Amino acid sequence: MGDLTPPLWVDRGDGVHLAARHRAGTGGKPTLVFLPGYASDMQGSKALALEAWAVETGHGLLRLDYSGCGESQGKFEDGTLAQWRDDALTVINHVAPGPVVLIGSSMGGWIALLLAQALGARVKGLIGIAAAPDFTQWGFSAAEKAQMATAGRLLRPSDYGPEPMLTTQAFWQSGQSLCVLDAPIDIICPVRLLQGQQDPDVPWDLALRLADQLRSADVQLYLVKDGDHRLSREQDLRLLTEVTARLMERV
């Protein structure tokens, strides 16, 4: 069961209200910000494991839902990568305007990279969990891209729930305009990447490519040989909190 405490609401400025949950830290450390994956939300097992760890250790943590996802208002099909990046930026600036450490899962890892570039020196660290930057380039077949171009949308069976996964042409185009892996990525904070080698959705060597493109000299990659895309087993969640704890000691 997820966190039943009521969310706080952030007005995006156009009438859409974004849901978030925030606990303040006690030690003057940067606020951790959890960024969910595609069609996911702040009630997932990784977000809740980080919440439990933050409560135990006194760290500040911000969890949020993009528009059309989880408890936030709006329609999922109206979401684009740029819009969800901007949603996250709006919530962060409203709730946690100081230094932050970004933790992004799958698509949330891509959004974390975009936010780190936008927030600059405010970002003191970044953790990617099966980070999936540029997946609009490598995550769809030519036939699927053609279908999106003609029909404006694509439905694919999902391994993560009974409903098919919707991708719109608008989302795909937005992703294509925000690809980051073809040039050096101007992020110099410490970065930690967790990647399963049995991930059916994100090729594990993408993490190597990402590590290579980051300007930061402090990049560590954790390969989980039997890990899948979720990285939500007990041992995976323990690795996540351990890596987070060690990173927070540095920042």
N, C-alpha and C positions, 0 to 999 in steps of 0.2 A: 504494500500500500504506500502511496506517495505521501508527501507532506501535506497535511490537512489545514495548516495555518493559512489564513487568508493572504492572498498576494497583495503587494502594493501596486498601484497603478500609475503609469507614466503616460501623459497625454503626448502623442506624437506631434500634435499641432494641426492635424487635419481631421480631428474627431475620433481617430483610432486610438484606443488605450492599450498600452502594452503591459503585460503582467510580469512581475519580478518578485523575488524574495531576497532580502538582504539581512545579513547579520554583521554587526560591527565587530571589528577585532579589538584586542586589548593591548597589543604590544607595539603599536606604531608601525607595523609592517604594511606593505602594499595589500590592497584588497584583491583577492582571487576572484576572477570572473569566469564562470563556466558558460561555454558557447555550444549549444546542442548541434547535432547533425541534421541532415535533411529529413523533414517530416518528423523530427523528434522534439523533445521538450525538456523542461527543467526537472521533471519527475523521474528521469531515467536512473538506472542503478549507479552509473558513474557519478552523476550529479549528487545523488543522495549519499553515496560513500564519501564524497568530498565534504558534504554538509556535516556528516557525523564526525569526520576528522577535524573540521574547522571548529565545531562546538567543543570537542575534546581538547584542542590545543590553543584555543583563543584567537584563531585567525579570522579575519574578515572574509566573507564570501558573498558574492552576488550571483544569483542564478536568474535567468530570464527566458522568456518565450518570444520568438519572432512573431510578427503579425501573421494571423491565420494559423498559428501553431499553438498547441497546448491551451492555455487559458487566455491568451491574448486575443483581442478583437481583430476583425478583418477576415478576408477569405484566403485560404491557402493558395488557390490558383492565381491570386493577384500578386503573390510573392515573387521577387526576383533576388538574385544574389546581392545586387546593389541595395535593394530595399531592406533586406534582412541585415546587411552590414550597417546601414543607416539606423535601423531599429536598435541594434545593439549599441551603437554609438550614442544614440539619444538616451537610452537607459543608463549607460555608464556615466555620461556627463551629468545626468540628473541625480543619480544615486551615489556614485562613487567618483567624485571629480578629482581625486588625488591620484597617487601612483597605483598601478594595477599590475597584476600578473595574469595573463590570458591563458585559459585552458580550453582548447577547442577539440571537439570530437568529430571526426570525419569531415563533412562540409564545414563544421564549426572550426576546424583547423585552418581551412582556407580563409574563413572570415577573420580568424585571429591574425593571420598574416596581413590582411588588408587593414585591420584595426591598428596593428602595430605600426604600420606605415603612416596611418593617419594621426595616431596619438603621440608618436615620436618618443621623447624622453620620459613621458609618463609611464611607458611600459617597461617594467623592470625585469620581466621574464616571460617566457612563452612555453607552453607545453602543448604538443600536438599528439592526439590519440588517434591512430589510423588516419592521420591528416590526409585530406583528399583535394589538394589544390589542383585547379585546372581540369576537374573531372568532366567538364563539358567537352573537352578535347578528346580524352581517352576512354571515357566511360560509356560511350554509345557507338553502336555500329553505324555504318553508312546508311543502312536501310532505316534504322531508327531515326537518324537525323533527317532523312528524307521525309519520313512520316510526320515528324514535328513541323517541318517546313510547309507541308501541304495541308495538314489537319490542324496545326497550331498547338497540338498536344500529343502526348504519348503516354499510354498506360502499359506498365510492365508488371508481371507478377512480383510480389514482394516476399522475401525470405523472413521478414520481420513482423508480419501481421497478415490477416485475411484479406485486407483490401489491397487492390492493385496500387502501384506507386505511380503517381501522376507527375509528369514533367511537362512544362509548357514551353513553347517556342520562345516566349518572352524571357523565361528563366535561362534557357540555353544561350540566347543572345547576350544576356547580361553577363553570364559566366564567361563567354568568349571575349567580352570586352575587358575582363578583369583578370586574365591569366597572368601568372607571376613567374612561372618556371623557366621561361625562355631568356631570362636576363638575371644578373645578380640582384638579390633581394636586399634592399637597404634596411636591414634589421640587425642591430649590433648588440642587443641584450642577450643574456644566456637563454638558450633554447634546449628543450628536452623533447625527444620524439620517441613515442612508444608505438611499435608496429608489429602486428602478428604476421608470421610467415605463411600461415594457412588462411589468410584473408582472401575471400572470394571476390571482394569488391574493389579493394585498393591493392594493386601489385606492390609487394614489399620493397622492390627496388626503387619505387617512387620516393620512399623516405631517404634513400641514399642520394637521389637527385636533388631533393629539397635541401638536405644537409649541405650539399656541395654549393648550392646557389646562395645560401644565406651568407651575408657578410660577416656575421658574428663569428669570432674565433672560439667561442664557448658553446659548442653544439655537441650534445651527447645523444646517441641513438641506441635505444633498447629494442632489440629484436627478440620476439617471443616465438620460439620455433614452432610450438603447437598452438599459437594464438590465432583466433579468428578475427573477424571485423569488429565485433562488439567489444572484445577485451573486457568482459563483464563477469568472468568467473571470479571466485573468491581470491585466487592467487593473482589474477590480473588487477583487481581492485586494490589489493595490498601493494602491488608494485606501483600503482598510480599514486597512492597516498605516500609511499616511501620516497618516490621520486619528487613529489611535491614538497615533502618535508625537507629534503636535502636542498632543493632549489631555494626554498624560503630562507634557509640558513645563509645562503649566499647573498640574498637581496636585502 
